[in-house]
Amino acid sequence: MTKAEIVNEIAKNTGIDKATVLTTVESFMETVKDSLAKKDNVYLRGFGSFIIKERAEKKARNISKNTTITIPAHNIPAFRPAKSFTEVVK
């Protein structure tokens, strides 16, 4: 499902015009990104959590040059679904 399809579905279910729904959806996504950029997790009860996972420094191999490189520690965004969310999908 694309963002446009989500906007259409919400507009159809709520009766709110698509422009307002699009602004709301984009604002939600921007707020989540900003929070994760500040290393603040976002918790949505009954839906799931947008969290920051910390990856440790590790060694990797460059096969084409036959060398070892070090990948520095870094953070990645992740989504952890709530139990009720997982049960509905199963």
VOBA-1610 file (N, C-alpha, C; in pm, whole numbers, padded with zeros to 5 digits, always signed):
BEGIN
Met+00085-00117+00000Met+00000+00000+00000Met+00089+00124+00000Thr+00060+00218-00086Thr+00139+00340-00096Thr+00079+00450-00007Lys+00155+00559+00007Lys+00106+00671+00087Lys-00023+00727+00026Ala-00031+00734-00106Ala-00152+00784-00172Ala-00271+00695-00142Glu-00251+00565-00141Glu-00360+00472-00110Glu-00403+00486+00036Ile-00307+00508+00126Ile-00340+00530+00267Ile-00424+00656+00281Val-00382+00763+00213Val-00456+00890+00219Val-00597+00871+00165Asn-00612+00802+00053Asn-00745+00777-00004Asn-00833+00698+00092Glu-00777+00596+00154Glu-00854+00511+00247Glu-00899+00590+00369Ile-00809+00669+00427Ile-00846+00749+00544Ile-00951+00853+00507Ala-00934+00919+00391Ala-01031+01020+00347Ala-01168+00956+00326Lys-01171+00837+00268Lys-01298+00768+00244Lys-01364+00728+00375Asn-01285+00678+00471Asn-01342+00632+00598Asn-01386+00745+00691Thr-01319+00860+00684Thr-01349+00969+00777Thr-01430+01082+00717Gly-01431+01094+00585Gly-01502+01203+00520Gly-01423+01333+00518Ile-01297+01328+00561Ile-01210+01446+00557Ile-01148+01454+00418Asp-01130+01579+00368Asp-01076+01592+00233Asp-00932+01540+00226Lys-00894+01497+00106Lys-00764+01431+00086Lys-00646+01523+00117Ala-00658+01652+00089Ala-00547+01744+00113Ala-00515+01752+00263Thr-00619+01755+00346Thr-00599+01761+00491Thr-00540+01631+00542Val-00588+01519+00490Val-00536+01389+00531Val-00390+01376+00489Leu-00357+01419+00368Leu-00219+01412+00319Leu-00127+01495+00408Thr-00170+01615+00444Thr-00090+01700+00533Thr-00069+01633+00668Thr-00173+01571+00720Thr-00165+01503+00849Thr-00070+01384+00844Val-00082+01302+00741Val+00004+01184+00726Val+00150+01227+00711Glu+00175+01326+00627Glu+00313+01372+00609Glu+00369+01434+00736Ser+00284+01504+00810Ser+00327+01563+00937Ser+00360+01454+01038Phe+00281+01348+01042Phe+00308+01235+01130Phe+00443+01172+01096Met+00467+01147+00968Met+00592+01084+00927Met+00711+01174+00959Glu+00697+01303+00938Glu+00804+01397+00969Glu+00832+01402+01118Thr+00728+01397+01200Thr+00744+01397+01345Thr+00818+01272+01392Val+00783+01157+01336Val+00851+01032+01372Val+00998+01040+01331Lys+01027+01088+01210Lys+01167+01100+01166Lys+01246+01195+01255Asp+01186+01309+01289Asp+01254+01406+01375Asp+01283+01348+01513Ser+01187+01275+01567Ser+01205+01214+01699Ser+01317+01111+01696Leu+01319+01028+01593Leu+01424+00927+01582Leu+01560+00991+01558Ala+01563+01102+01485Ala+01689+01173+01462Ala+01745+01227+01593Lys+01656+01261+01688Lys+01698+01309+01819Lys+01719+01192+01917Lys+01711+01069+01864Lys+01727+00947+01943Lys+01618+00929+02047Asp+01498+00979+02016Asp+01380+00956+02100Asp+01293+00852+02031Asn+01264+00742+02101Asn+01177+00640+02045Asn+01033+00689+02044Val+00952+00634+01952Val+00811+00670+01939Val+00728+00546+01971Tyr+00640+00555+02071Tyr+00559+00442+02114Tyr+00412+00470+02082Leu+00350+00381+02005Leu+00208+00392+01971Leu+00138+00268+02026Arg+00072+00284+02140Arg+00008+00171+02208Arg-00091+00102+02115Gly-00081-00030+02107Gly-00169-00110+02023Gly-00123-00120+01878Phe-00023-00044+01840Phe+00027-00047+01703Phe+00171-00095+01699Gly+00260-00023+01768Gly+00399-00063+01771Gly+00489+00052+01810Ser+00618+00029+01799Ser+00717+00129+01839Ser+00817+00151+01728Phe+00848+00277+01703Phe+00957+00313+01614Phe+01076+00338+01706Ile+01181+00260+01690Ile+01293+00266+01782Ile+01425+00284+01708Ile+01527+00322+01783Ile+01662+00333+01730Ile+01740+00212+01780Lys+01798+00137+01688Lys+01884+00025+01724Lys+02029+00066+01704Glu+02111+00034+01801Glu+02252+00067+01793Glu+02329-00053+01741Arg+02404-00033+01635Arg+02488-00138+01578Arg+02631-00115+01625Ala+02693-00218+01674Ala+02831-00209+01723Ala+02928-00205+01605Glu+03049-00158+01632Glu+03154-00160+01532Glu+03186-00304+01496Lys+03214-00330+01369Lys+03246-00467+01330Lys+03344-00468+01215Lys+03407-00582+01200Lys+03502-00603+01090Lys+03427-00669+00974Ala+03462-00628+00852Ala+03401-00686+00733Ala+03511-00708+00629Arg+03480-00786+00527Arg+03579-00816+00424Arg+03535-00756+00292Asn+03630-00695+00223Asn+03610-00650+00087Asn+03667-00760-00001Ile+03582-00844-00055Ile+03626-00963-00127Ile+03704-00927-00254Ser+03661-00824-00325Ser+03727-00790-00451Ser+03871-00743-00430Lys+03898-00674-00319Lys+04034-00626-00292Lys+04108-00713-00190Asn+04036-00812-00134Asn+04091-00903-00034Asn+04149-00827+00085Thr+04070-00733+00137Thr+04112-00653+00252Thr+04004-00659+00360Thr+04046-00625+00480Thr+03953-00617+00591Thr+03925-00470+00619Ile+03797-00437+00637Ile+03760-00300+00669Ile+03683-00298+00801Thr+03681-00183+00865Thr+03607-00168+00989Thr+03484-00083+00963Ile+03369-00137+00995Ile+03245-00062+00984Ile+03220+00003+01119Pro+03212+00136+01124Pro+03198+00202+01255Pro+03060+00176+01318Ala+03051+00196+01448Ala+02923+00184+01518Ala+02827+00288+01462His+02700+00250+01449His+02601+00342+01395His+02462+00304+01445Asn+02368+00395+01425Asn+02228+00372+01466Asn+02143+00352+01342Ile+02041+00265+01355Ile+01946+00244+01246Ile+01804+00251+01302Pro+01708+00300+01222Pro+01569+00301+01267Pro+01509+00161+01250Ala+01415+00128+01338Ala+01349-00002+01330Ala+01205+00013+01379Phe+01121-00081+01340Phe+00982-00084+01385Phe+00959-00214+01458Arg+00906-00207+01578Arg+00873-00326+01656Arg+00721-00327+01674Pro+00648-00419+01609Pro+00502-00420+01620Pro+00456-00464+01759Ala+00338-00414+01798Ala+00277-00454+01924Ala+00223-00597+01910Lys+00200-00663+02022Lys+00148-00800+02018Lys+00014-00807+01946Ser-00075-00711+01974Ser-00206-00712+01910Ser-00193-00692+01758Phe-00098-00611+01716Phe-00070-00589+01573Phe-00025-00719+01510Thr+00068-00788+01574Thr+00122-00913+01522Thr+00014-01020+01512Glu-00074-01028+01612Glu-00181-01127+01611Glu-00278-01107+01495Val-00308-00981+01462Val-00399-00951+01352Val-00336-00992+01218Val-00206-00968+01204Val-00138-01000+01078Val-00125-01150+01060Lys-00102-01224+01169Lys-00088-01370+01158Lys-00219-01430+01114
//
